[in-house]
Amino acid sequence: MTYPVIAGKGARLFDDGEVLRRLELTACKHTRSGIVITTYRPGPVPA
């Protein structure tokens, strides 16, 4: 199960009415307790 968390300040990642786009995985870390922390960035805007 994945619980997405968007942390930080600045421009919104998902604006209302924005065209959905894919996210690209940029990092993946496994903790000793078995938690997997994944980091994504917005992918290309669909044509």
PyMOL commands that set and color helices and strands:
alter all, ss='L'
color gray80, all
select strands_A, chain A and resi 23-30+36-42
alter strands_A, ss='S'
color yellow, strands_A
deselect
rebuild
show_as cartoon
